[in-house]
Structure formats: C-alpha cells, structure tokens
Amino acid sequence: MSGSERRGRRRLGAAWRRRRPLRTRLALAATAAVALVALGVCAAAFLVVRSALYRQLDLSLVQSARLAAQRNPGAGPGTLAGECRFLAAPACAEVVAADPAKDPGTPGLLPVAPAAREVAAGTRAPYHTDFTLAGHPARMLTTDYAKGRALQVALRADTVEDGIEEAAWWLVLTAAAGVLLAAVLGYWVSRTGLAPVTRLTATAERIAATRDPRHRIELPPPGPSGREDEITRLAGSFNTMLGELEQSVTAQRRLVADASHELRTPLTALRTNAELLARAERLTPEQRERASAALGRQLREVTGLVNDLIELARDEEPQPLVEQVRLDRLVEHGAEAARAHWPGIPFHVRVDRAVVPGVPARLSRLIGNLLDNAAKFSGAGLPVEVELVVRPGAAGPELTVRDHGPGISAEDLPYVFDRFYRAGAARALPGSGLGLAMARQIARAHGAELMAEAAPGGGALFRLTF
C-alpha cells in the first residue's frame, strides 16, 4: 500500500470519527480500552495455564525417566517400554546411542534426532520435544543415561492439549463477555457523564431558537465533600455566562427603548420647525429667526444625544490609543474650558502631579462631564471645587468634584449613573441624562471607580479613584 493510500485511509478514519457524536466516541473509547485490558488479561491467563499444564507433564516425564533408569541400569540401545501409544499406559522409554552404528536392527517407536545423539555424547543438555505418536499428540524428554547413551521418555499429551483447548475456549468466552460488558458500561458511563453536556447543548439550542437568555441549566446538588466535578463547573460557568448575557440583552433593550423615548421629543420639534420654515413666506422675519434658532438648537441637541449613545455603545477603550497621560494637566484644561462655558460659576482647582495610563480624549470627556454636571447644579456664584490628590501609599490618584447645589437625595443616589435617569430637580435643566453614565463607563474602562455621595454641608461630591 502506498503512502498516499495510507494517508487517505487515515483521513477517512478521522472524518468518520469527527462525524460520530461525542457520546458514541466516548463509549467506543471506553469499550476499546476495557476490551484491550480484557484481551490482555485473558492472553496472559492462557499462557499461564498452558505453562502450568506443560510443567506438570514435564515433571511426569522426569519421574518416568528416573524410574526407567532405576529399573534398567546399564541397558544397551533399544526400546525399554513401548506401550505409550495408549492414553492410560505408562511412559515408553528408549535408549539412544551416540554412535548410530550401535542402534538395534529394529527401529523404536520414538524418533531419534541428531540432538539426541548430542545428548548421548554429553555435548548437549537434556531437552523436551513435542511430536505425534500413532496419530496422537505426545511429549518426549531426552536426557543423559550413561556414557555414550541417552534416555528418551515419552507420554501422550492428549489431556494437556484438551485442557489447553478448554481453557482457551473459556478465556475467549470470558473476553467476549468482558467486551460486551465494557460496551454496555461504556455507553452508560458516556450517557451519565455527558448528561450535563446534553442539557447544556439543549439549553444553547433553545436559546438560539427562542433568543431568550433566561433559560438555565439545572445543576445537581453538591456532593458530601462540597466539591463539583468538571462538567458541573462547566454548566455553572455556562449559567453565569447566560446571566451576563441576559443582563447585556436587558441593558441593550433598555438603552434602545430609552433612546427612542428621548429622541422622540427633539425629533418631533425638529419636524415642526422644519415644516414651519418650509412655509417661510407666511412668517414674519422675527418668526423665521426664532424658528431657525430653535431648529439649530434642536439639531445640536440631537447630534449630542446621538454622539453620547455611540460613546455608550462602546464598552472598551481602543488599546492602540492608550498612553501615559498627565492627569493634572487634563484637569486644569477641563477647568479652563468649563469656566468659558459657565462664566457665572467659579471653579477652584487644586491638583498634584499625576500620571495614569489611558486615552487622553476619553479622560478629558470624563472630566468635562463631571465639571459640567457640577456647574449645572450649582447656583449662580456658588463655586465648584476640584481637587486631584496623590496620597502616599495609595494605588493611584483621586479626583473629587464638589458642587454647592441642592445635592443628591438618598432616593436618587443609587440611580445617578443610570442611562437617561434624571432626578426630579434636574428635569427642567438641559441635558440628555447620559453624561454621568458615560463618565462611569469611561472610568471603568480605565480601571478606575467613580462614586457619588452627599457632600458635607450640602451639595454633591463625585469621587474618581484610579
């Protein structure tokens, strides 16, 4: 068979194995392993039984040789006992001379080989021979007898051969039963062991068909030791993944619903002003100017809202853009921009030199959102306090932004970072309700944590810890 044909057969065998279900392959592997062990044990047992039976026969031949030598001391070449062709007869014995010229005229029953002459001459050790005697299996011992002579003793081996054949049949039946039992047990083990995988597969297929990630795999109760096997851990990890997927899908649906709700009002206003400007010939110059200004303002609001939604849809920061950023300079630059945007709000800034890994544009957006939020809720003339400190022994710098506005109520505090959430006091203020949600997302993408709390003496305090 050529090498290409062998490779083709191996590829066909591998393809056949890949097409089989995992349960079938596992059952076949377990069956093959147990079958090999059973066949090996049976083969070893056969060899042991065969060796024991022949050893017993060889001991009988040695005893018969001693008895023949004692009864016929100094006998010349020729037959001493020739009845061994009968099953119950004693061993037959012959004396063989080293020199063929000394053989008697009548040949004996036992075959004389050149090796027997060598034993008679003393140049070879005694040995055993299997041969056929009168159509029956027999075994012969050739041993030294006297100077220049050897003694051959033979017994029929029918009982030994029958015993070996019977042992072989029983061992074959035992091996077959072992292979069959191995197949049954292999199938049971594969079915039981892969039951969680089957449930996992069914759950995955059900989720793919229904697009509903609320399904879970039923886990078995923990064992007495409290430990879980690998399959149970896999099922538990799959359930955890499904929980994360469910939260992600829920958050995505909520974001789409909230975005559609928030976009409905400005889009309606845009459409109204656009239709109004389409009939500009019916409007006075003042009306056209007001409608045009409103249209521009609403376009900016919608553009900002869409940009915020795009930013929130991105869960991670682009790694190629990460660099070492001077956070103190970003804070000072953000404060300058906030002063220009909120001229009636004083910003008090105190910073320490701090360097963090991150994306400068994203960190600037985070700081700008915190400053705009603080300025929006501070009253006219009330300061916004910004402080960036690096404490000894701390893991990283800490940025705090405090306003002196109405603060955050205990009821609103758990939801201030939710998308589109706006407290009752903020509903009349401009904004989309996405600024703080975006700030927390940027913070977490940079390995930082953003928290909100009520400031001592009134106002709100936002703490960004790297």
N, C-alpha and C positions, 0 to 999 in steps of 0.2 A: 504494500500500500504506500503510495507516495505521500510526501509531506503535506501537499495541498489537500489531498483527500482526508488526511487525519485532522488537519485544521478545520476543514469543512464539517466533519462529523462533530468536533468539539463545539463549533459554533451552533450547530443544530441542537446538540445536547444542552448547551447553555440557554438557547432560546426556549427550548421545551421547559426547562426549569423555571425560567422567568415567567412563563405563561401560567404555571401552576399557582393556585392560591397559597398564601403563606402557611395556612393550616395544613394543607397537603404536604408541602415541602418539609414542615417541621415533623409531621407524622412519619414521612418517609425517612428522614434523617434519624429519628429515634429508632424506628424499626431496623434500619440498616446497622446502626451502632449495636443494638441488642443482638441482632442476628449474627453479626461478626463475633461478638463475645460468646454467644451460644455455640456457634460452629467451632470456635477455637477451643472452648472447654470440652466439647464432645470429641474433637480430634485428639486432644491431649488425653482424655479418658480412654479412647480407643487404643492409643499407643501404650498406655499404662497396662490395660487389661491384656493386650497382646503380649507385651513383655513378660507379665506375670505368668501367663499360661505357658509360654515357651520356657521360662525359667524353671517352672515345675517339671516340665518334660525333660529338660536338660539334667535336672537333679536325679530324675529316674534313670536316665541313661548312665550317669556317673555311678549310681548304685549298682546297676546291672553290669557295668564293666568291672567293678571291683569283685562282684560275686562270680563272674565268669573267670576272672584271673585266679581267684581262690580255688575254684573247683577244677581248673585245668592249668596247673602250674607247669611251665616249660613245654606247652603244646606246640607242635610244629604248624606250618602254614596249612590252612584248611578251615572248613566250617566246624564250629563248636556247637551251635544251636541254630536250627533253621526253621523254626515254626512261627516266626514273627509276622508272617503274612496273615495270620488270624488276629482279630482285634483283641481277644482276651488272652492270647498266648504270651509267654514271657519273651524277653528280648532275644533276638537272634544275634549270634556273635561269630566273627571270623578272625582268623589270624592272618596277617598280610606280611610277606617277607619283603625286605628291602630290595632283594635281587629277584626280578621276575622269573629267573630260571628255576628258582626253588618253588614256584607255585605248583599245586597239585594238578593233575591232569583234568580233573572235573572242576569247572568254574563254580564259584559260590553264588549265593543269592544277592550279595551286596556288591555294588560297583566299587572297583578299585581305581582310584585316580592317582596321578603322579604325586599329588600332595601326600597321599597315604604312604607311598614309598619313602618320601622325605621324613615323615614322622617315624617310620620304622628305622631309618638310618640315623635318627637323632638330630636332624638338621632343621626340623620344624616343630612348633608347639602343637599340642592337640587342638582339634577344631571340630565344629559341628557342620553338618550338611543336610539340606532338605532335598529329598528325591522322591520318586514314585516307585512303590513296591507293589507288584501284582495289581496295578491299577488303583492303588490307594496311596494317599499322602503318607510319608514317613520321614523320620528324622534320625540321623546317624551321628554317633560320636566316634571319632578316630583318635586314639590315644596310644601312648607308648606301652609296650607289653614286656618285651625282653630285648636283649641285644640283637639288633638286626631284624626285629619283628615289631609289628604294631597290631593293636586290637581294635576292630571295628564292631560297634554295638549299635543296633537299630531297633526302633519302636515305631509302631503305626501312630500317626498324628491326627487320626480322624476326630477324636474327641476335642483336641486343641483347635483344629480348624472349625469344627462345628461351634465350639464355644466362642471363637473369634467372630464367626459369621453372625451368631445370635446377638453378641454384644454390639456388633456393627449395626444390625437392624434396630435394636433398642435405642442406640445412640442417635441413629438417623431419625427415628420417630420422636425422640426427645428434642432434637434440634428443630424438627419441623414444628412441634408443639410450642417450642420456645419462640420461634419466629412468628407463629400465628399469635401467640400471647403478646409478643412485642408489638405487633401491628395494632392489636386491639388497645393495648395500653398506650402506645404512641398516639393513636387517634384521640383517646380520652385525655391524655395529657395536653395535646395541642388544642383540643376543644376547650378544656378547662382553663389552661394557661392563657389562651388568647381571647377568652370571653370579654375581658375589659377592652381589648383592642377592637373586637367586633362591635361592642357598644359604642366605642369611640368613633368607629367608621360610620355606624348608623347615624350617630348624632351629627357628624360632619355632613353626611349626605342630606339629612333632614334640614340642616341649616342652609345648605346650598340650594335646596329645593324651595324652602319657605322664606329664606333671607331673614330669619328670625333668630338672633343670637341668644335668646333667653333660655334655650334648651341647655340642659346639663347632663353629665354622665353620672349615673348612680354609683357611688363609691361603697365598697364593702366596709363594714365596721373594722376598726383597728384590732389587731391580734392581741393576745395576752401580753406580749412584750411591748406593745405600743408601736412597733416598727411596721413600716409599709414596704411592700415589695416594689420592684421597678415598674411593673405595669400599673400598680395603683398610683405610684408617684407620677407616672406619665398621664394617667387620667386626671389626677388632681391638677397637674400643670395645664392640661387642656381646659379644665373648668376655669382655672384662673385666667387663661387667655380669653376664654369666652366672656368672662366677666369684664375684662378690659375692653374687648370688642363691643360688648353691649353698651358700656359707658361711652365709648367713642361714637358709636352709631347714635346713641341718645343725644350726646352733645352736638353731633353734626345736624341732626334733625332740629334740635332746639335752635341752633345757630341759623339754619335756613328759615325756620319759622319766625324767629325774632328779626332777622334781616328783612324778610319780606314785609313784616309788620312795620319796621322802622322806615323802609323805603317807600311804603305806600303813600304816606302823607307828603313828603317832599316831591315825589313824582307827580302826585295829583296837583300840587301847587305849581310845579313846572308846566304841566299841561295847561292849566288855567291861564297862567301868564303868557304862554306861547300862543294860545288861542286869542288872548286879548290883544297881543301885539300883531297878530295876523290881521286884525281889523284896526290897524293904527290910524287909518284915515278918519275914523269916527272918534278918536281920542284927542284930548287937548294935549299940548306939549308937556304940561306938568304930569298928566296921567301917563303919557308914554314914558317919561323919565322915571316915574315911580315903578311902573311895570318892568322896565328894563333893568332897574337896580335890583328889584326883587328877584327877577329871573337870574341875574348874575349871582346874587347871594345864594339862591337855592341850588344853582349849579355847583358852586363851591362846596356847599354842604353835602350834596350827593356825592361829589368827587371825593371829598374827605371820608365820607362814610364807606364808600366802595374801597378806597385805599386801606382803611382800617380793617375791613373784612378780609382783604387779601393778605394783610400782615398777620392777622389772627389765624388764617388758614395754614400758615407755615409754622410747623411745630419745632423745627430745629434751625439753628443758625448755620449759614454756609461756612464750612470748616476752612476752605481756602482763604477766606477773608479775615480769619481770626489773627490778631496781633497783640502785642503788648501795648496797652492803652494807658495814658496818663489820665486817670480818672479825675484828679483835681482840676486839670485844665478843662475837661469836658463840663464839669460843674460850673466853673467860672464863665465859660462860654454860654452855657444854658441860662445862667442867671442874667447875663447881659441881654440875651435875646428876649427873656421874659420881661425885663424892665422896659424894653422897647415895645413889647406887645401889651403890657399892662402898666402904663405910665403912672397911674394913681396908686400903685402898690409898691411900697419899699421892700427890697429884698436884702436881707442881712446874711452875708455869706462868710463862713469861716471854714477853711479847708486845710488839710495836711496833704503832703505829697503822697500819692498812692498810685501804684501801677497794678493793673489787672489784665488778664488775657480776655480778649473779646473783639467784637466788631464795633468800631467807633460809631458808625452811623446808627446802629441799633441802640447802643448805650446812650447816645445823645437823644434818641427818641424817648427812651425810658425816662431820662432826667427831665426832658421837656414836658412829658405828660404829667409827671409829679408836680412840677412847678406850675403848670397851667391849672391843674386841679386845685392846688393850694390858693393860687391867686383868684380863681373863680369864686371860691367860697369865703375868702377874706373880705371884710368890709373895706370901704374906701379909707385909705390912710392907715389901715392895720398892717403890720409887717408880716412877711413870710420869712421864717428863719431856716436857713440851710446850713448844715454842718456836716463836714466829711472828716472823720477822725480815724486814726490808726492807733489802736490801743496795744500796748506791749503784751505779747503772748497770745493775741487774737489770731484767728486763722486768716483774716482778711480785713479790709477796711469796712467801715459802716457809715452809710449816708442817711441822715434824717432830714425830713422836710416837714415843718410845722406851720400851720396857719392859725389865725386867731378868729376864725369864723364860728358858726354855730356848733361845729363838731359833728361827730357821728353818733347817732343814738345806738343803744345796745341792741335794738331790734334790727337795725340796718348793718351793723358791724360785720356779721358773718357773710353778707352778700355784696360788699362793696367791690369785690373783684370779679363778680359775675358779669357776663356779657349783657349789655343793654339794661343792666339794673341801674335804676335811678331812684334815690331816696325822695321822699315827699317834698323835702325842702329844695331839691335840685330840679324838679320837673319844669319849673319856669325858666331855668337857666339854659344857655346854649350848650350844645354838645350832643354826642350820639350815645353816650353810655359805654363806650368801648375803650376809653383812654386807660383806665386802671386795669382792665382785663389785659390789654396789650402790654402794659408795664410789667405785670406779674409774669406773663408769658416770656417776655424778653429776659427778665431776671432769672427765671428758672433755666432758660436756655444757656445762661452764662454761669450756672452753678450757684446762683445767689437766691436769697429768700426775701420776699417783700411782704411786710406785715403792716396792718393798720391798727391804731389804738387811739383811745381818747387822751388828749394831751392834758397835763396838769394845769388847772386854771382855765380850761376851755380851749376849744379848737380841736383840730385833728392832727395826729402825728403819724407819718409814714416812715417806716424804718427799713432800709435796704441793707442787708448784711451779706457780704461776699465770703 
